[in-house]
Amino acid sequence: MQVIEGGVTAAKGFEAAAAAAGIKYQDRTDMALIYSTKPCKVAGTFTTNRVKAAPVKWDREIVEKQLKSQAVVVNSGIANACTGAEGMAYCAQTAEETAKVLGVEAESVLVASTGVIGMQLPMEKITKGISQLAKERKSDLTSGTQAAQAIMTTDTKKKEAAVTVEIGDTLVTIGGMAKGSGMIHPNMCTMLAFITTDARISKKALQAALSTDVEDTYNMISVDGDTSTNDTVLLLANGMAGNEKIRYGTREYEAFKEALHYVNESLAKEMAGDGEGATALFEAKIIGADTKAQAKTLAKSIVCSNLTKAAIAGHDANWGRILCAMGYSGAEFDPEKVDLYFESEAGRLQIIENGTALDYSEEKAAEILSQPKVTVIADIKEGDVEAAAWGCDLTHEYITINADYRS
Amino acid sequence: MQVIEGGVTAAKGFEAAAAAAGIKYQDRTDMALIYSTKPCKVAGTFTTNRVKAAPVKWDREIVEKQLKSQAVVVNSGIANACTGAEGMAYCAQTAEETAKVLGVEAESVLVASTGVIGMQLPMEKITKGISQLAKERKSDLTSGTQAAQAIMTTDTKKKEAAVTVEIGDTLVTIGGMAKGSGMIHPNMCTMLAFITTDARISKKALQAALSTDVEDTYNMISVDGDTSTNDTVLLLANGMAGNEKIRYGTREYEAFKEALHYVNESLAKEMAGDGEGATALFEAKIIGADTKAQAKTLAKSIVCSNLTKAAIAGHDANWGRILCAMGYSGAEFDPEKVDLYFESEAGRLQIIENGTALDYSEEKAAEILSQPKVTVIADIKEGDVEAAAWGCDLTHEYITINADYRS
């Protein structure tokens, strides 16, 4: 596996474009298109929120019916959630307009939205945006990057990742883009991720690879504990690499999954580190666990703790909050066996041993915690299983962004 | 039932005192004592956090062994959590010193702590504080209020409540004090509540009344989602009212429970409204529910949502966040049947009907949301069960308090 430049246009046969449709923002692009010159198999995972946005319902049906897909159209101004039958009709209309200008079937167009809940889409602007996207789509890396920029809301950085991997003796490419910043969502809505690949792969293998990997990547990040109505991950495969078809459970499947994992984990960590108002990516690693489920529950609880996140913002080695968050996670462990370490590019420092504090240097701890990526490692000394979760610090800027998001 | 002035000294035979022991704060009282002239039956509920502070373990044993209790000694500087065997010994020593100066058994002294996790108690200061408390204890209402002030950490207001209720033809008093601001804790630790009553009541009835009522009061508040290592509610009954003994399941039990509920709910709401950095008490009411569990899950999810709390801070009628928080709560309901209202002393306004927005006045909504107590009411139209939860808004001040709490 090799990490390469690029995003959704890295794989063969994929094109992308961005447009400034003026849906919410007046000074930037706010619509994006991904297009494949050949129809794709598509796998998807969606929000578990009982309140689901119209595009989530639309895409889920396409994925479940195993329809082939050739395009994804996204807007980053309005979420099209809690918009009733009218919102559903606008979603269908968005797919129909896109299908018309691209000369494909409406049922092959996936739709995604992010932004304010409860407002209806301005269809005239959307329609104009779609025409422009269709006209300007290109297969170069720059077009992929422009699309990654157009789907941002309160993100401060565009998020792309791509790798190549040998399947048999054929080089397959997987690339993706995402916007943040949480399955546990940052803003109003939404976390969106779109992955493209030119791999030939069975529908079963494609969905299995995505569904299992989402559990270890996107589902292990948190910005604020609020699960969006629009969360969507789509994985499109057009088969244009020409490899022998990847089947579920084979060695080739494992290689594909490993490459996909790299792209997913990269995008997930970028989202966590770019959480609203964040100044640091905050990683929690549980080691010495007995089971994966236990390790994941403990790790997730740490990165979800408001108090821990506020302490990270203050570069304060307030380890009591971390042990406390592990304690209420619901997972079993013995607090009196826990060793805890802080780690970053400034070094590594043990803070507690067997549940009580060592005589560590607060100064050194503060230095470690002042870096842009901070890791806490908790060894619970029960076995050899590990898991990680990713979040960010909780800052004044988060409040500023969210106390008045709609205006 | 009648609401009266006072707190822990409102009931017959209870005395209180406060002392400035200099444990953490140098310019205020930080230790409190509650003393009953007669031994009390005692009921308690404690944190479910797997990491439990030393005083929680100490008190739980007294409650479980059904020992009689005559005193509660509290410090508000250091939590005595994650302090190992040394911390447990200091906790026992605190009880022994208190017992010695009061002339009672060590096993009749309940201990509570709140403050920083992981530090050991300065026993010399504690011992001096205990002597002072024992000397200065009095049964007047002012002494109760001074005790309520001494247990505060980041609380901005002392929290007291008291009622009288007729049991048979005897007047029984229940009074209490608490510090905030969450079962879901505000600071580092802790929520503490101490209730005293002169009722004669069986141990079974006393514990049952407390355990069931805690579910509807303290367990329905949230400040930041972090459950403390020290959460403790103690209910002491000395029987000095001389009423016929209250037994579990009788009409008198129900009357006692109703009066206890008033005290608990008052203290719980005061804690929520005085959450760290809070400018408003935020109440979520679910009406038209099918079951109590469903209503409680939905209400709690709303007051726990960071995004909703930030919107309340901004007086922003961002109802999409509320529906979103209901959606990920895990409780079943039909989003397309929900009616939503905002209510405060500035009026009441319907915002959505059957899951979609009405053409409401944003100006009026902002006015309603600018009050010190704000209620959101969601009618899910399935039945006639209701439940409420209480939280607060999420402000810049919360970050300021928690980004550097220890220093």
Interface residues (C-beta under 8 A of the other chain):
Chain A: T48 N49 R50 V51 K52 A79 A81 C82 T83 G84 V116 I117 G118 H185 N187 M188 C189 D224 G225 D226 T227 S228 T229 C304 S305 N306 L307 A310 A311 A313 G314 D316 N318 W319 G320 R321 L323 C324 A325 M326 G327 Y328 E332 F333 P335 E336 I352 N354 G355 T356 A357 L394 T395 H396 Y398 I399 T400 N402 A403 D404 Y405 R406 S407
Chain B: T48 N49 R50 V51 K52 A79 A81 C82 T83 G84 V116 I117 G118 H185 N187 M188 C189 D224 G225 D226 T227 S228 T229 C304 S305 N306 L307 A310 A311 A313 G314 D316 N318 W319 G320 R321 L323 C324 A325 M326 G327 Y328 E332 F333 P335 E336 I352 N354 G355 T356 A357 L394 T395 H396 Y398 I399 T400 N402 A403 D404 Y405 R406 S407
